């Protein structure tokens, strides 16, 4: 089976490479995220990455 473009041979992505995750949020949360990203001239992907990273860092993850 061919490797996906952003994965190493072991099936894990290299640090810094983006991978797809899936989840659902309330429509109101999505709207707030999009408004915040636009108001602060941020990319939604970068905002989500930073938010999840901060959440995990605060909880020892």
N, CA, C and O atoms as a printed pandas DataFrame, in Angstrom:
     atom_number atom_name residue_name chain_id  residue_number  x_coord  y_coord  z_coord
0              1         N          UNK        A               1    0.845   -1.176    0.000
1              2        CA          UNK        A               1    0.000    0.000    0.000
2              3         C          UNK        A               1    0.891    1.240    0.000
3              4         O          UNK        A               1    1.819    1.310    0.806
4              5         N          UNK        A               2    0.648    2.222   -0.871
5              6        CA          UNK        A               2    1.488    3.408   -0.918
6              7         C          UNK        A               2    1.293    4.278    0.319
7              8         O          UNK        A               2    0.203    4.332    0.888
8              9         N          UNK        A               3    2.361    4.956    0.727
9             10        CA          UNK        A               3    2.290    5.846    1.866
10            11         C          UNK        A               3    1.522    7.097    1.494
11            12         O          UNK        A               3    1.533    7.522    0.338
12            13         N          UNK        A               4    0.840    7.700    2.496
13            14        CA          UNK        A               4    0.251    9.004    2.274
14            15         C          UNK        A               4    1.375   10.028    2.268
15            16         O          UNK        A               4    2.418    9.818    2.887
16            17         N          UNK        A               5    1.165   11.103    1.588
17            18        CA          UNK        A               5    2.189   12.110    1.389
18            19         C          UNK        A               5    2.779   12.663    2.675
19            20         O          UNK        A               5    3.973   12.957    2.713
20            21         N          UNK        A               6    1.973   12.819    3.749
21            22        CA          UNK        A               6    2.450   13.466    4.958
22            23         C          UNK        A               6    2.791   12.489    6.081
23            24         O          UNK        A               6    2.847   12.887    7.245
24            25         N          UNK        A               7    3.017   11.228    5.756
25            26        CA          UNK        A               7    3.315   10.263    6.798
26            27         C          UNK        A               7    4.665    9.602    6.586
27            28         O          UNK        A               7    5.135    9.441    5.459
28            29         N          UNK        A               8    5.278    9.223    7.707
29            30        CA          UNK        A               8    6.510    8.449    7.679
30            31         C          UNK        A               8    6.166    6.986    7.416
31            32         O          UNK        A               8    4.990    6.625    7.362
32            33         N          UNK        A               9    7.166    6.161    7.254
33            34        CA          UNK        A               9    6.952    4.746    6.963
34            35         C          UNK        A               9    6.148    4.049    8.052
35            36         O          UNK        A               9    5.380    3.137    7.747
36            37         N          UNK        A              10    6.300    4.450    9.319
37            38        CA          UNK        A              10    5.592    3.812   10.423
38            39         C          UNK        A              10    4.145    4.238   10.560
39            40         O          UNK        A              10    3.452    3.791   11.474
40            41         N          UNK        A              11    3.676    5.098    9.664
41            42        CA          UNK        A              11    2.299    5.529    9.715
42            43         C          UNK        A              11    2.080    6.801   10.523
43            44         O          UNK        A              11    0.950    7.279   10.626
44            45         N          UNK        A              12    3.137    7.354   11.092
45            46        CA          UNK        A              12    3.011    8.576   11.870
46            47         C          UNK        A              12    3.528    9.755   11.070
47            48         O          UNK        A              12    4.499    9.635   10.323
48            49         N          UNK        A              13    2.875   10.888   11.231
49            50        CA          UNK        A              13    3.302   12.101   10.542
50            51         C          UNK        A              13    4.547   12.663   11.213
51            52         O          UNK        A              13    4.728   12.536   12.424
52            53         N          UNK        A              14    5.384   13.274   10.424
53            54        CA          UNK        A              14    6.556   13.954   10.963
54            55         C          UNK        A              14    6.100   15.192   11.734
55            56         O          UNK        A              14    5.050   15.759   11.432
56            57         N          UNK        A              15    6.889   15.618   12.735
57            58        CA          UNK        A              15    6.557   16.827   13.486
58            59         C          UNK        A              15    6.396   17.997   12.537
59            60         O          UNK        A              15    7.190   18.174   11.614
60            61         N          UNK        A              16    5.382   18.781   12.764
61            62        CA          UNK        A              16    5.155   19.962   11.950
62            63         C          UNK        A              16    4.263   19.730   10.749
63            64         O          UNK        A              16    3.734   20.685   10.181
64            65         N          UNK        A              17    4.088   18.492   10.354
65            66        CA          UNK        A              17    3.213   18.212    9.219
66            67         C          UNK        A              17    1.782   18.113    9.712
67            68         O          UNK        A              17    1.528   17.605   10.804
68            69         N          UNK        A              18    0.862   18.591    8.920
69            70        CA          UNK        A              18   -0.544   18.563    9.295
70            71         C          UNK        A              18   -1.189   17.238    8.892
71            72         O          UNK        A              18   -0.906   16.687    7.828
72            73         N          UNK        A              19   -2.052   16.748    9.760
73            74        CA          UNK        A              19   -2.827   15.544    9.484
74            75         C          UNK        A              19   -4.293   15.871    9.726
75            76         O          UNK        A              19   -4.619   16.800   10.464
76            77         N          UNK        A              20   -5.149   15.118    9.115
77            78        CA          UNK        A              20   -6.582   15.334    9.249
78            79         C          UNK        A              20   -7.104   14.672   10.522
79            80         O          UNK        A              20   -6.828   13.503   10.790
80            81         N          UNK        A              21   -7.865   15.444   11.300
81            82        CA          UNK        A              21   -8.611   14.876   12.420
82            83         C          UNK        A              21  -10.070   15.247   12.190
83            84         O          UNK        A              21  -10.378   16.135   11.396
84            85         N          UNK        A              22  -10.939   14.577   12.874
85            86        CA          UNK        A              22  -12.348   14.844   12.662
86            87         C          UNK        A              22  -13.059   15.002   13.990
87            88         O          UNK        A              22  -12.786   14.276   14.946
88            89         N          UNK        A              23  -13.954   15.937   14.041
89            90        CA          UNK        A              23  -14.761   16.146   15.233
90            91         C          UNK        A              23  -15.828   17.174   14.924
91            92         O          UNK        A              23  -15.753   17.891   13.926
92            93         N          UNK        A              24  -16.801   17.234   15.776
93            94        CA          UNK        A              24  -17.891   18.187   15.581
94            95         C          UNK        A              24  -17.929   19.156   16.751
95            96         O          UNK        A              24  -17.675   18.780   17.895
96            97         N          UNK        A              25  -18.245   20.395   16.449
97            98        CA          UNK        A              25  -18.444   21.426   17.462
98            99         C          UNK        A              25  -19.810   22.063   17.229
99           100         O          UNK        A              25  -20.394   21.944   16.151
100          101         N          UNK        A              26  -20.299   22.730   18.246
101          102        CA          UNK        A              26  -21.566   23.445   18.099
102          103         C          UNK        A              26  -21.406   24.554   17.053
103          104         O          UNK        A              26  -20.321   25.114   16.891
104          105         N          UNK        A              27  -22.477   24.856   16.362
105          106        CA          UNK        A              27  -22.441   25.907   15.336
106          107         C          UNK        A              27  -21.998   27.237   15.933
107          108         O          UNK        A              27  -21.301   28.012   15.278
108          109         N          UNK        A              28  -22.397   27.503   17.170
109          110        CA          UNK        A              28  -22.013   28.770   17.811
110          111         C          UNK        A              28  -20.508   28.836   18.059
111          112         O          UNK        A              28  -19.912   29.908   17.958
112          113         N          UNK        A              29  -19.896   27.709   18.381
113          114        CA          UNK        A              29  -18.437   27.674   18.596
114          115         C          UNK        A              29  -17.716   27.896   17.275
115          116         O          UNK        A              29  -16.740   28.643   17.212
116          117         N          UNK        A              30  -18.194   27.252   16.228
117          118        CA          UNK        A              30  -17.596   27.445   14.899
118          119         C          UNK        A              30  -17.671   28.907   14.477
119          120         O          UNK        A              30  -16.706   29.455   13.944
120          121         N          UNK        A              31  -18.805   29.531   14.715
121          122        CA          UNK        A              31  -18.954   30.932   14.342
122          123         C          UNK        A              31  -17.975   31.808   15.117
123          124         O          UNK        A              31  -17.340   32.693   14.545
124          125         N          UNK        A              32  -17.854   31.558   16.433
125          126        CA          UNK        A              32  -16.916   32.333   17.250
126          127         C          UNK        A              32  -15.480   32.140   16.783
127          128         O          UNK        A              32  -14.708   33.098   16.737
128          129         N          UNK        A              33  -15.112   30.893   16.431
129          130        CA          UNK        A              33  -13.762   30.627   15.936
130          131         C          UNK        A              33  -13.487   31.396   14.647
131          132         O          UNK        A              33  -12.440   32.025   14.496
132          133         N          UNK        A              34  -14.444   31.334   13.721
133          134        CA          UNK        A              34  -14.262   32.019   12.438
134          135         C          UNK        A              34  -14.176   33.527   12.616
135          136         O          UNK        A              34  -13.361   34.181   11.966
136          137         N          UNK        A              35  -15.012   34.090   13.494
137          138        CA          UNK        A              35  -14.976   35.534   13.739
138          139         C          UNK        A              35  -13.657   35.946   14.387
139          140         O          UNK        A              35  -13.065   36.962   14.021
140          141         N          UNK        A              36  -13.203   35.147   15.352
141          142        CA          UNK        A              36  -11.933   35.446   16.020
142          143         C          UNK        A              36  -10.776   35.391   15.024
143          144         O          UNK        A              36   -9.926   36.281   14.991
144          145         N          UNK        A              37  -10.760   34.349   14.228
145          146        CA          UNK        A              37   -9.684   34.196   13.237
146          147         C          UNK        A              37   -9.673   35.367   12.271
147          148         O          UNK        A              37   -8.608   35.900   11.960
148          149         N          UNK        A              38  -10.828   35.770   11.796
149          150        CA          UNK        A              38  -10.903   36.885   10.855
150          151         C          UNK        A              38  -10.488   38.202   11.511
151          152         O          UNK        A              38   -9.760   38.995   10.914
152          153         N          UNK        A              39  -10.953   38.432   12.738
153          154        CA          UNK        A              39  -10.646   39.677   13.435
154          155         C          UNK        A              39   -9.176   39.818   13.765
155          156         O          UNK        A              39   -8.661   40.932   13.861
156          157         N          UNK        A              40   -8.490   38.685   13.941
157          158        CA          UNK        A              40   -7.076   38.704   14.304
158          159         C          UNK        A              40   -6.175   38.317   13.140
159          160         O          UNK        A              40   -4.989   38.042   13.324
160          161         N          UNK        A              41   -6.745   38.297   11.953
161          162        CA          UNK        A              41   -6.009   37.970   10.729
162          163         C          UNK        A              41   -5.215   36.680   10.885
163          164         O          UNK        A              41   -4.034   36.610   10.548
164          165         N          UNK        A              42   -5.896   35.662   11.405
165          166        CA          UNK        A              42   -5.276   34.356   11.615
166          167         C          UNK        A              42   -5.940   33.314   10.729
167          168         O          UNK        A              42   -7.121   33.420   10.397
168          169         N          UNK        A              43   -5.177   32.327   10.361
169          170        CA          UNK        A              43   -5.682   31.189    9.615
170          171         C          UNK        A              43   -6.414   30.280   10.601
171          172         O          UNK        A              43   -5.917   30.029   11.699
172          173         N          UNK        A              44   -7.587   29.787   10.215
173          174        CA          UNK        A              44   -8.368   28.936   11.107
174          175         C          UNK        A              44   -7.596   27.677   11.502
175          176         O          UNK        A              44   -7.685   27.236   12.647
176          177         N          UNK        A              45   -6.845   27.101   10.577
177          178        CA          UNK        A              45   -6.032   25.913   10.882
178          179         C          UNK        A              45   -5.019   26.218   11.982
179          180         O          UNK        A              45   -4.866   25.441   12.925
180          181         N          UNK        A              46   -4.324   27.358   11.859
181          182        CA          UNK        A              46   -3.324   27.732   12.860
182          183         C          UNK        A              46   -3.972   28.002   14.215
183          184         O          UNK        A              46   -3.419   27.649   15.257
184          185         N          UNK        A              47   -5.135   28.624   14.194
185          186        CA          UNK        A              47   -5.850   28.915   15.429
186          187         C          UNK        A              47   -6.256   27.624   16.144
187          188         O          UNK        A              47   -6.074   27.496   17.355
188          189         N          UNK        A              48   -6.800   26.681   15.399
189          190        CA          UNK        A              48   -7.197   25.404   15.994
190          191         C          UNK        A              48   -5.994   24.641   16.535
191          192         O          UNK        A              48   -6.056   24.064   17.620
192          193         N          UNK        A              49   -4.902   24.639   15.779
193          194        CA          UNK        A              49   -3.690   23.948   16.217
194          195         C          UNK        A              49   -3.172   24.542   17.522
195          196         O          UNK        A              49   -2.820   23.810   18.447
196          197         N          UNK        A              50   -3.125   25.881   17.593
197          198        CA          UNK        A              50   -2.636   26.551   18.796
198          199         C          UNK        A              50   -3.565   26.307   19.983
199          200         O          UNK        A              50   -3.097   26.099   21.103
200          201         N          UNK        A              51   -4.875   26.330   19.746
201          202        CA          UNK        A              51   -5.836   26.131   20.832
202          203         C          UNK        A              51   -5.738   24.721   21.411
203          204         O          UNK        A              51   -5.743   24.542   22.629
204          205         N          UNK        A              52   -5.651   23.734   20.544
205          206        CA          UNK        A              52   -5.540   22.346   21.013
206          207         C          UNK        A              52   -4.214   22.125   21.725
207          208         O          UNK        A              52   -4.161   21.460   22.760
208          209         N          UNK        A              53   -3.145   22.682   21.172
209          210        CA          UNK        A              53   -1.827   22.555   21.795
210          211         C          UNK        A              53   -1.813   23.186   23.190
211          212         O          UNK        A              53   -1.290   22.596   24.135
212          213         N          UNK        A              54   -2.385   24.375   23.315
213          214        CA          UNK        A              54   -2.450   25.044   24.617
214          215         C          UNK        A              54   -3.291   24.236   25.612
215          216         O          UNK        A              54   -2.912   24.092   26.774
216          217         N          UNK        A              55   -4.410   23.719   25.159
217          218        CA          UNK        A              55   -5.287   22.905   26.009
218          219         C          UNK        A              55   -4.526   21.691   26.544
219          220         O          UNK        A              55   -4.576   21.406   27.741
220          221         N          UNK        A              56   -3.837   20.990   25.679
221          222        CA          UNK        A              56   -3.096   19.794   26.099
222          223         C          UNK        A              56   -1.916   20.150   26.990
223          224         O          UNK        A              56   -1.641   19.441   27.958
224          225         N          UNK        A              57   -1.219   21.226   26.684
225          226        CA          UNK        A              57   -0.071   21.648   27.502
226          227         C          UNK        A              57   -0.481   21.961   28.929
227          228         O          UNK        A              57    0.224   21.618   29.877
228          229         N          UNK        A              58   -1.624   22.613   29.075
229          230        CA          UNK        A              58   -2.113   22.956   30.410
230          231         C          UNK        A              58   -2.528   21.729   31.212
231          232         O          UNK        A              58   -2.607   21.781   32.440
232          233         N          UNK        A              59   -2.791   20.630   30.522
233          234        CA          UNK        A              59   -3.264   19.423   31.197
234          235         C          UNK        A              59   -2.224   18.311   31.192
235          236         O          UNK        A              59   -2.540   17.149   31.448
236          237         N          UNK        A              60   -0.991   18.677   30.901
237          238        CA          UNK        A              60    0.094   17.698   30.947
238          239         C          UNK        A              60    0.110   16.728   29.792
239          240         O          UNK        A              60    0.718   15.662   29.889
240          241         N          UNK        A              61   -0.540   17.072   28.708
241          242        CA          UNK        A              61   -0.604   16.177   27.554
242          243         C          UNK        A              61    0.403   16.469   26.493
243          244         O          UNK        A              61    0.444   15.781   25.474
